[in-house]
Amino acid sequence: MAAGPQGGGSVTGSVVPFPGGGALQVGFDRLELQRILDLYGRMVAAGMWRDYAMDFARDAASFCAFRRAAERPQARIEKRPALRGKQGMWTLFGEVGQVLKRGHDLSNILSPLERKLLKIVED
């Protein structure tokens, strides 16, 4: 019987584990991003937002919406999976950084922004 690749002697080697066992960054899945960009499109059509930015870090992903490109974001939606078991992984921040809403479901977090799009129609 052959002991090695050439048939003579034993081969010793080491297994090197793949570096970085966890995720390198947090992101939005397709349905979450579709829901956020749908709201963004309706806010742009209403003239409330003009620009956006996304940031993907190791511990959180955020979507910022701007009225003008050179100012603070008017709204920031943040996904932080580490808080999933606590107060929820979704957070909505206001223009000056105050927490407007937290929760486990994205649609509940977006509801204060969607309320701005409602208009009263009289008969």
Secondary structure, DSSP 8 states (H G I E B T S, - for coil): ---SSSSSS---------S--S-S-----HHHHHHHHHHHHHHHHTTS--EEEEEE-SS-EEEEEESSTTS--SEEEEE-GGGTTTT-SEEEE-TTS-EEEEES-HHHHHHHHHHTT------
